[in-house]
């Protein structure tokens, strides 16, 4: 969120990481959770069955995920170049360390608020 970078081409350099901000991450995490719950309520109340796609599954096998989307939509799979838009995975040791630190800190916060 702080870097404003949402995707990068393969050739782009990774931006420097901002300082770890537990409160900022916590606010964004709970905002995403609330939005996810609102989407689920909308789908349930509208009797819509969404197609759930995990980002990691897409990165792992774009062709298979695109084929499953076509199948779900009832659209022809057709010929395509699955690597037409190469995506750089922006996850690295720093982001994984931040994730680990966030979960540890949130557990500590829950223990101290009891």
BADRENGU-596314 format. One line per 10 residues: number of its first residue (from 1); for each residue x, y, z of N, C-alpha, C. Coordinates in steps of 0.1 Angstrom, whole numbers. Layout:
REM BADRENGU-596314
NUM) X:Y:Z:X:Y:Z:X:Y:Z  ...
REM end
This chain:
REM BADRENGU-596314
1) 8:-12:0:0:0:0:9:13:0  19:13:8:27:25:9:35:28:-3  39:17:-10:47:19:-22:39:24:-34  26:20:-34:17:23:-45:20:14:-57  28:4:-55:31:-5:-66:22:-17:-65  14:-20:-76:4:-31:-75:9:-43:-84  17:-40:-94:22:-50:-103:35:-45:-109  43:-54:-114:55:-50:-120:58:-60:-132  65:-54:-142:69:-62:-153:82:-70:-148  85:-81:-155:96:-89:-152:109:-80:-151
11) 110:-71:-160:123:-63:-161:124:-52:-151  113:-49:-144:113:-38:-134:121:-42:-122  127:-32:-116:134:-34:-103:124:-33:-92  126:-42:-82:117:-42:-70:120:-28:-62  109:-21:-58:111:-9:-51:116:-12:-37  122:-2:-30:127:-5:-16:114:-6:-7  116:-14:3:105:-17:12:103:-5:22  91:-1:25:88:9:35:91:2:49  91:10:59:93:5:73:81:-3:77  83:-13:85:72:-21:90:62:-13:98
21) 49:-13:95:39:-5:102:28:-14:106  29:-19:119:19:-29:124:5:-23:123  3:-11:128:-10:-5:128:-16:-3:114  -8:2:105:-12:3:91:-16:-10:85  -8:-20:87:-11:-34:81:-24:-39:88  -25:-37:101:-37:-42:108:-49:-36:103  -49:-23:101:-61:-16:95:-64:-21:81  -54:-23:73:-57:-28:59:-62:-43:60  -56:-51:69:-60:-65:70:-75:-65:74  -79:-58:84:-93:-58:88:-102:-52:78
31) -98:-42:70:-106:-37:60:-108:-47:49  -98:-55:45:-99:-65:35:-109:-76:40  -107:-80:53:-116:-90:59:-131:-86:58  -133:-73:62:-147:-68:62:-152:-68:47  -144:-64:38:-149:-63:24:-152:-78:19  -143:-87:23:-145:-101:19:-159:-106:24  -162:-103:37:-174:-107:43:-186:-100:36  -185:-88:32:-196:-81:25:-198:-87:11  -187:-91:4:-189:-98:-9:-196:-111:-6  -192:-119:4:-199:-132:6:-214:-130:9
41) -217:-120:17:-231:-117:20:-239:-113:7  -233:-105:-1:-239:-102:-14:-241:-114:-23  -231:-122:-24:-233:-135:-32:-244:-144:-26  -244:-145:-13:-254:-154:-7:-268:-148:-8  -269:-135:-6:-283:-129:-7:-288:-129:-22  -278:-129:-31:-282:-129:-46:-282:-142:-52  -279:-153:-44:-279:-166:-48:-269:-168:-60  -258:-161:-59:-247:-162:-69:-236:-170:-63  -231:-180:-71:-220:-188:-68:-208:-182:-75  -199:-176:-67:-187:-170:-73:-176:-180:-77
51) -168:-177:-86:-156:-185:-89:-145:-180:-81  -140:-187:-72:-129:-183:-63:-116:-187:-70  -107:-178:-72:-94:-180:-78:-83:-175:-68  -74:-183:-64:-63:-179:-56:-52:-173:-65  -46:-162:-60:-35:-156:-67:-24:-165:-69  -20:-173:-59:-9:-182:-60:-12:-193:-71  -25:-198:-72:-28:-208:-82:-27:-202:-96  -31:-189:-97:-29:-182:-110:-14:-181:-114  -6:-177:-105:8:-176:-107:14:-189:-110  10:-200:-103:15:-213:-105:12:-219:-118
61) 0:-217:-124:-4:-223:-136:-15:-214:-143  -10:-203:-149:-19:-194:-155:-28:-201:-166  -23:-209:-174:-31:-216:-184:-42:-224:-178  -39:-232:-168:-50:-240:-162:-61:-231:-155  -57:-220:-149:-66:-211:-143:-75:-204:-153  -69:-200:-164:-76:-193:-175:-86:-203:-181  -82:-216:-183:-90:-226:-188:-102:-229:-179  -100:-228:-166:-111:-231:-156:-121:-219:-156  -116:-207:-159:-124:-195:-160:-133:-196:-172  -127:-200:-184:-134:-202:-196:-145:-213:-194
71) -141:-224:-188:-151:-234:-185:-163:-230:-177  -159:-222:-166:-170:-217:-157:-179:-208:-164  -174:-200:-173:-182:-190:-181:-189:-197:-193  -185:-209:-196:-191:-216:-207:-185:-210:-220  -174:-204:-220:-167:-198:-231:-157:-208:-237  -154:-207:-250:-144:-216:-256:-130:-212:-250  -122:-222:-248:-109:-220:-242:-100:-214:-253  -100:-219:-265:-92:-213:-276:-77:-213:-274  -71:-209:-285:-56:-207:-285:-53:-194:-279  -42:-194:-271:-38:-182:-265:-23:-183:-260
81) -17:-172:-258:-3:-172:-253:-4:-169:-238  -2:-179:-229:-4:-177:-215:7:-168:-209  18:-166:-217:29:-158:-211:29:-144:-218  18:-140:-224:17:-127:-231:20:-115:-221  16:-117:-208:19:-107:-198:26:-113:-187  39:-114:-188:47:-120:-177:46:-111:-164  43:-117:-153:41:-110:-141:53:-114:-131  58:-103:-125:69:-105:-116:63:-107:-102  66:-118:-95:61:-121:-82:69:-111:-73  61:-103:-65:67:-92:-57:70:-97:-43
91) 67:-110:-40:69:-116:-27:84:-119:-26  91:-115:-15:104:-119:-13:107:-121:2  119:-123:6:122:-125:20:117:-114:29  118:-102:25:113:-91:33:98:-92:35  91:-94:24:76:-94:26:72:-106:34  79:-118:33:76:-129:41:79:-127:56  90:-119:58:94:-116:72:83:-106:78  79:-97:70:68:-87:75:55:-95:78  52:-105:70:40:-113:72:41:-121:85  53:-127:87:55:-134:99:55:-125:112
101) 61:-113:111:61:-104:122:47:-99:125  39:-96:114:25:-91:116:17:-102:124  18:-114:120:10:-125:127:15:-127:141  28:-126:143:33:-127:157:28:-115:165  29:-103:160:24:-91:167:9:-91:170  2:-96:160:-13:-96:162:-17:-106:173  -10:-117:173:-12:-127:184:-8:-121:198  3:-113:198:7:-107:211:-4:-96:215  -9:-89:205:-19:-79:208:-32:-85:214  -36:-97:208:-48:-104:213:-46:-108:228
111) -34:-113:230:-31:-118:244:-31:-107:254  -26:-95:250:-25:-83:259:-39:-76:261  -48:-79:252:-61:-72:253:-71:-81:260  -67:-92:265:-77:-101:272:-79:-97:286
REM end
